[in-house]
């Protein structure tokens, strides 16, 4: 079992920046993907940014050029630097982890951290 703990959410003005952090409760092996999703009220959960196997990064189209995902393997952590935030990006941001287990995948989610972009 793996617990994911997010932090760094909060209230920020339009055009501002926030940095989210996600720490796993133990060392992780056989990572398939690890990254961030978000869900706004009344909308489906969507990909923000994630690492996939082979150190590839994937970003949602709307955040390319403004958000940056990074990680610290020694700390079992991933981070999301969000710049030039927009009001429509107000959402709960979730850390996601998929690891290879046998022939399948085990999926874990954090509890979510609220990001509110408002003046």
Secondary structure by P-SEA (a helix, b strand, c coil): cbbbbbcccccccccbbbbbbbbbccccccccccbbbbbcccccccccccccccbbbbbcccccccbbbbbbccccbbbbbbcccccccccbbbbbbbbbcccbbbbbbccbbbbbbcc
